């Protein structure tokens, strides 16, 4: 079963602040494309996947505020295929109450967080109280712990290794580190090897082919290819283009002595039942 574990829906400008959009344009240059999501196009783009996770996101610090109700309403239109994840901003005093509402009333089935976007370090008590409640609710966490194009953020709180104390404090919380934690991919690999409830997704990496290839080699050498989950990061990429890139990964090393990723391992990644692994 193909599960896209990482897709976004949001409208512009009502859910995305101007600075967030300006930063996205600045790094993309002439290659910039509109990242607003039309729900009809999102649904069409999910055609190659059997199931897809749709993420809410609340990060006031960078001006991204996607209502959990918006996500819940959309996934309710396609319950046979779409699974909604909520998000709460740790800077909100009532963040835990918001999480309870999203899970218990809106019936969203996971949590999306991003310390670098929310400007709250992983070890901060405001962040940890939310993870404690997520563990109690038995929902998985997808966390952006890696770099970003946003200018007004603190890279020092972005390294995935900062999740190690949380993995020990909340051993029953299933966590997925987005984008293999890039550029700290090796740190992510040793983290997911050590902690059996921590995984990583491969979303939005194939357009950096050398980094993506090296990340997959690192996963192979650490023996954690089976702990990588398929994801696209729609609208930045699509599940179809991600599948195509995975299947072509070894073409860049043809005629060299560089290691190849076994095709069988690539197919297992594409067809991995991430929902079962995450208890959804």
Protein Blocks (a to p, Z undefined) as FASTA:
>chain_A
ZZdfbdcddddfklpcfklmmmmmmmnmmmpccfbdcfklmmmmmmmpmbdcddddddfk
nopacdfklmmmmmmmmmmlpccdddddfklmklmmmmmmmmmmnopabdcddfklnopa
fklmklmmmmmmmmmnopacdddddddfbfbbcfklmpfklmmmmmmmmmmbccddehhl
paklmlmmmmmmmmmkbccdfehklmmmmlmmmmmmmmmmnopmmmcccdekiakbcfkl
mmmmmmmmmmmmgoiabdcddfklmmmmmmpcfklmnoZZ
